[in-house]
Amino acid sequence: MSTSRREFIKTVGAAIASSQIPPEPQAIPVAADPLLSPARVSPQSGIKRKVIYDQDNSGPFGTDILGTLMMLQADNIDLLGITLVTGDAWMKQEMAFTLRLLEMMRRTEIPVYAGAEYPMLNTKEEWLLRQQLYGGHRMDPWMGAFNRTNGGPNDIKQLPPPYYRFANLKAQQEHAARFITKTVRENPGQVTIYAGGPLTNLALAITLAPDIISLVPEVVIMGTGFHVFTNAFNIFFDPESARKVLRAAWPKFTIITVDIAEEIHEGDEIAPGRTMIDEIAGRAESPISDLFQIYALEPLRRNPSMHFFRMADEMIAAQVIDPSVFTKSEQMYVDICTTPGPRYGDSMFWPKNWQDVPDGGKHPVSAADRRVFVDPRQFYLGPPPSAGLVNVLQEIDHDRFKKLFVDLMTKQIRKA
């Protein structure tokens, strides 16, 4: 039986309303292992990596949905739950796409949780005012839920093909932040957190339960940037939450920057004269083949020069599924500017050895470090004392990543 838009809004709205964060229960004392490190789970090992998938899952196609499909298709991933946060779209619209996608993929055993519907402090009105005051300083016009053409949080559009209708599957009643804290405590040292959208849910979770920070073997996010976008969407949408999450002492915190995400796009070739889109649309099972036919292959046929989006969320999935896809990383200090003004939401980087001033301080920034800095003066100031030392991915094996992506999209649809 199909669900109408009115019924969907009523049902999901009620679930979200009842998912307000309840009082914190007494914490379960867990002794954190100081040597805790992420388990290296290869796709061939037979061991499943437990994952909480936190995402701003807009649809019908694109990096959010494709990242979700990769996680659903990976045999070495135990997807404990999907938590949604407003970002690329308002959360109720994301919920509509997510629930229906799980039905289409026959993965209705995976629970979905409503999380933060608004950023911690930032608002659409303030973003528009900043744009008016300071002008646009980003090449990327995407504003997600804050886009001028978007409605409000309760404006849910009908789902297009191949979704066709709203899901019969329902969201869980528990708030996403509470689900995160409970699940991590129940599985200390085992739950990787994939954070593909703004970091509001994760900031709420560690505010409620700071003890979970040492119990998460790895957090993987997409956001920040050296040069392509220093003001990357997932960060500037909720800078206060991003700053709080980045400053937490996670055992391992891995960042896919916009710079590395821009190296590979959905329309790229996997072999001379054949794109990943051609390969997937021709070989995948439905509904993956339908999604690629409608939203990738047909637009590409109409416009062969079409520039598809960077594969940002897909790269987070690759880091979780098969970290060997990335061939170089560097420990760096990262912090977020939350000062009101034109740099609100900017990401700032410092090398781990930032105090090693080149040439006795004669030059503001060495040639090797120049790509890192937004403002050369920050080199001398150094990172704030609370800035997080994180793992910044810098190089990716393009061919291996493309093969992983195509293999996951074209393999047999998993059945629960």
C-alpha positions in Angstrom: 0.0 0.0 0.0 1.4 3.4 -1.0 1.8 6.3 1.4 0.5 9.8 0.6 2.6 12.9 1.2 0.2 14.0 3.9 0.4 10.6 5.7 4.2 10.6 5.4 4.5 14.1 6.9 2.2 13.1 9.7 4.0 9.9 10.5 7.6 11.2 10.2 6.8 14.4 11.9 5.4 12.5 14.9 8.5 10.3 15.0 10.8 13.3 15.0 8.7 15.1 17.6 8.8 12.1 19.9 12.5 11.7 19.3 13.5 14.7 21.4 16.6 13.8 23.4 15.6 12.4 26.8 17.5 12.9 30.0 20.9 11.2 30.0 20.7 7.7 31.6 23.5 6.7 34.0 26.6 6.1 32.0 27.9 2.5 31.8 31.4 2.5 33.1 33.7 1.2 30.4 37.5 1.1 30.7 38.9 2.6 27.6 41.9 0.9 26.1 44.7 3.4 25.6 46.0 1.4 22.7 42.7 1.3 21.0 43.1 1.6 17.2 40.7 0.9 14.3 40.5 -2.6 13.1 41.8 -3.0 9.6 39.0 -4.9 8.1 39.6 -5.8 4.4 36.7 -6.7 2.1 38.2 -10.2 1.8 38.7 -10.9 5.6 35.3 -12.2 6.3 35.1 -9.9 9.3 32.4 -7.2 9.3 33.2 -3.7 10.4 30.4 -2.2 12.6 29.4 1.2 11.3 27.0 4.0 12.2 26.1 5.9 9.0 25.4 9.6 9.8 24.3 11.3 6.6 22.4 14.3 5.1 20.9 11.9 2.6 19.4 14.0 -0.1 18.1 12.4 -3.3 17.2 11.2 -5.7 20.8 10.6 -6.9 24.3 12.0 -6.2 27.1 11.6 -3.7 24.8 11.0 -0.7 22.8 8.2 -2.2 25.8 6.6 -3.9 27.7 6.6 -0.7 24.7 4.9 1.0 24.5 2.3 -1.8 28.2 1.5 -1.4 27.7 0.8 2.3 24.6 -1.3 1.6 26.5 -3.3 -1.0 29.7 -4.0 1.0 29.9 -7.5 2.4 32.4 -6.5 5.1 30.1 -3.8 6.6 27.6 -4.3 9.4 25.4 -1.2 9.2 24.1 -0.8 12.7 21.9 2.2 11.8 21.4 5.3 9.7 21.2 8.6 11.4 20.0 11.7 9.5 21.0 15.3 9.8 19.8 18.4 7.9 22.4 19.5 5.4 22.1 18.8 1.7 18.3 18.8 2.3 15.9 19.3 5.2 15.9 16.2 7.3 12.2 15.1 6.7 12.9 15.1 2.9 16.1 13.1 3.5 14.1 10.7 5.6 11.6 10.1 2.8 14.4 9.2 0.4 16.3 7.0 2.9 13.3 4.9 4.0 12.2 4.3 0.4 15.7 3.5 -0.7 16.0 0.8 2.0 12.7 -0.7 0.8 13.9 -0.7 -2.8 17.2 -2.3 -1.8 15.3 -4.8 0.4 17.3 -3.7 3.5 14.5 -2.8 5.8 16.2 -4.4 8.7 18.5 -1.4 9.0 17.0 1.2 11.5 16.8 4.9 10.6 16.9 7.6 13.2 15.9 11.3 13.0 18.6 13.6 14.2 19.2 17.4 14.2 16.8 19.4 12.1 18.8 22.6 12.5 22.5 23.5 12.9 23.7 24.4 16.4 23.7 28.2 15.8 23.7 28.9 12.1 20.5 29.8 10.3 19.4 30.3 6.7 18.7 33.9 7.4 22.2 34.5 8.7 23.7 32.7 5.8 21.8 34.9 3.3 22.8 38.0 5.3 26.5 37.0 5.3 26.3 36.5 1.5 24.8 40.0 1.2 27.4 41.6 3.5 30.5 39.8 2.2 29.6 38.5 -1.2 30.0 35.0 -2.5 33.5 33.6 -1.9 32.9 30.0 -2.9 32.8 28.6 -6.4 30.3 26.1 -5.3 26.7 27.6 -5.3 25.2 24.6 -3.4 23.6 25.7 -0.2 21.6 22.6 0.6 18.7 23.2 2.9 19.6 26.9 2.9 19.2 27.2 -0.8 16.9 30.1 -1.7 14.7 27.8 -3.7 14.2 25.3 -0.9 11.3 25.5 1.4 11.2 24.9 5.1 11.9 21.8 7.1 8.3 20.5 6.7 8.2 21.0 2.9 8.4 17.4 1.6 8.3 16.9 -2.2 6.8 13.8 -3.8 9.5 11.2 -4.6 10.4 10.9 -8.3 11.1 7.7 -10.3 12.3 5.1 -9.5 11.3 5.8 -5.9 7.7 6.7 -7.0 6.1 6.8 -3.6 6.8 7.3 0.1 7.9 4.2 2.1 5.8 2.0 4.3 8.9 1.6 6.5 8.9 3.9 9.5 11.7 5.8 11.3 12.8 4.8 14.8 11.5 6.8 17.7 14.8 7.3 19.4 16.8 10.4 18.7 19.9 9.9 16.5 22.3 11.3 19.1 21.0 8.9 21.8 21.3 6.0 19.4 24.9 6.9 18.7 25.8 7.1 22.4 24.0 3.9 23.3 25.4 1.9 20.4 29.0 3.0 21.0 28.8 2.2 24.7 27.4 -1.3 23.9 30.2 -1.9 21.4 33.3 -0.3 22.9 36.2 0.0 20.4 34.1 -1.5 17.6 31.9 1.1 16.0 33.3 3.3 13.2 31.3 6.5 12.6 30.8 7.6 9.0 29.8 11.3 9.0 28.8 12.4 5.5 27.0 15.6 6.4 27.2 18.4 8.9 28.5 17.2 12.3 25.5 18.3 14.4 24.4 14.8 15.5 28.0 13.9 16.5 28.4 17.1 18.4 25.2 16.4 20.3 26.3 12.9 21.0 29.6 13.8 22.6 28.0 16.6 24.5 25.6 14.1 26.0 28.2 11.4 26.6 31.8 12.6 26.4 32.9 9.1 27.4 32.1 7.7 24.0 35.0 9.7 22.4 37.7 7.2 23.5 35.4 4.2 22.5 35.1 5.0 18.8 38.0 3.5 16.8 37.6 5.9 13.9 35.5 8.8 12.7 35.6 9.5 9.0 34.2 12.8 7.7 34.1 14.6 4.4 34.7 18.4 4.7 37.3 21.1 5.0 39.6 22.1 2.2 43.0 23.5 1.5 42.3 25.5 -1.7 39.3 24.2 -3.6 36.8 25.3 -0.9 38.2 26.4 2.4 34.6 27.1 3.3 33.3 23.5 2.6 29.5 22.9 2.8 29.5 20.2 5.6 31.5 22.5 7.8 30.1 26.0 7.1 26.5 24.7 7.5 27.3 24.1 11.2 30.7 25.4 12.1 30.2 25.3 15.9 29.4 21.6 15.7 32.4 20.9 13.4 34.8 22.7 15.7 33.6 20.8 18.7 33.9 17.4 16.9 37.3 18.2 15.5 38.6 19.2 18.9 37.6 16.0 20.6 40.3 13.5 21.4 39.2 10.6 19.1 41.6 7.7 18.8 41.5 8.2 15.0 39.8 11.0 13.1 40.1 10.9 9.3 39.3 13.7 6.9 38.5 13.5 3.2 39.0 17.1 2.0 37.2 18.7 -0.8 40.5 18.9 -2.6 41.0 15.1 -2.8 37.2 14.6 -3.5 37.5 16.8 -6.6 40.1 14.4 -8.1 37.4 11.9 -9.2 33.9 12.6 -10.6 30.9 10.4 -11.2 31.2 10.8 -15.0 34.9 9.8 -15.2 36.1 6.9 -17.4 37.0 3.5 -15.9 38.5 2.5 -19.3 39.2 4.4 -22.5 35.9 5.4 -24.0 33.8 3.9 -21.3 32.6 5.8 -18.2 31.7 4.4 -14.8 28.2 5.4 -15.6 28.1 3.3 -18.8 29.5 0.3 -16.9 27.0 0.5 -14.0 23.9 1.4 -16.0 24.6 -1.6 -18.3 25.4 -4.2 -15.6 23.8 -3.3 -12.3 20.6 -4.8 -11.0 17.5 -2.7 -10.3 17.1 -0.3 -8.5 20.8 0.8 -8.9 20.6 0.4 -12.7 17.4 2.5 -12.7 19.0 5.3 -10.8 22.0 5.4 -13.1 19.8 5.2 -16.2 17.5 8.0 -15.2 19.9 10.4 -13.4 23.3 9.8 -15.0 23.2 8.0 -18.4 20.3 9.9 -19.9 21.6 13.3 -18.9 25.0 12.3 -20.2 23.5 11.3 -23.6 21.7 14.6 -23.8 24.9 16.5 -22.8 28.1 14.6 -23.4 30.1 17.4 -21.8 28.1 17.3 -18.6 30.3 17.7 -15.5 29.2 15.3 -12.8 29.7 15.9 -9.0 32.8 15.0 -7.1 32.8 11.6 -5.3 32.9 12.9 -1.8 30.7 10.6 0.2 31.8 7.7 -1.9 35.4 8.3 -0.8 34.2 8.2 2.9 32.7 4.8 2.1 35.9 3.7 0.5 37.9 4.6 3.6 35.6 2.6 5.7 35.3 -0.4 3.3 38.9 -0.6 2.1 41.3 2.0 3.5 44.1 0.8 1.2 42.4 2.8 -1.6 44.2 5.8 -0.1 47.9 5.8 -0.5 49.1 8.8 1.5 47.9 10.7 4.6 49.4 13.2 7.0 48.8 14.1 10.6 47.7 17.8 10.7 46.1 20.2 13.1 42.7 21.3 11.9 40.4 23.9 13.4 37.3 25.8 12.2 36.8 29.6 12.2 33.6 30.4 14.1 34.2 34.2 14.3 31.4 36.2 12.7 32.5 37.6 9.4 33.6 36.6 6.0 35.7 33.7 7.2 32.9 32.1 9.3 33.1 28.3 8.6 36.5 28.3 7.1 38.8 25.4 7.7 42.4 26.0 8.9 45.3 23.6 8.7 48.7 23.4 10.3 51.3 20.7 9.7 52.2 18.6 12.7 55.6 20.2 12.7 54.3 23.8 12.2 56.9 25.2 14.6 59.7 24.3 12.2 59.8 27.6 10.5 61.6 27.3 7.1 64.7 29.4 6.4 64.9 30.8 9.9 61.6 32.6 9.5 62.6 34.7 6.4 59.6 33.4 4.5 56.0 33.3 5.9 55.3 29.8 4.5 57.6 27.3 2.9 56.9 26.0 -0.7 56.0 22.6 0.8 53.4 24.1 3.2 52.0 26.9 1.0 49.0 24.7 -0.1 47.9 24.4 3.5 47.3 27.9 4.6 44.4 30.2 4.0 46.2 33.2 5.5 50.1 33.0 5.8 49.9 34.9 9.1 48.3 31.9 10.8 51.6 30.0 10.3 53.3 32.0 13.0 50.3 31.9 15.3 50.1 28.2 15.2 47.1 26.0 16.0 44.9 26.8 19.0 45.8 24.6 22.0 42.6 22.6 21.6 42.9 22.1 17.8 42.6 18.4 16.8 45.5 16.5 15.4 43.8 14.5 12.7 44.5 12.1 9.8 44.2 14.1 6.5 44.0 11.9 3.4 46.1 13.3 0.6 46.5 10.7 -2.2 44.1 8.2 -3.6 44.6 5.3 -6.1 42.2 6.4 -8.8 42.0 3.1 -10.6 41.5 1.1 -7.4 38.8 3.5 -6.1 36.9 3.3 -9.5 37.1 -0.4 -9.5 35.8 -0.7 -5.9 32.9 1.7 -6.8 31.9 -0.1 -10.0 32.2 -3.6 -8.4 29.9 -2.6 -5.5 27.4 -1.0 -7.8 27.2 -4.0 -10.2 27.4 -6.9 -7.7 24.2 -8.8 -6.9 21.8 -6.8 -4.6 22.2 -8.0 -1.1 19.2 -9.6 0.6 18.6 -9.3 4.3 
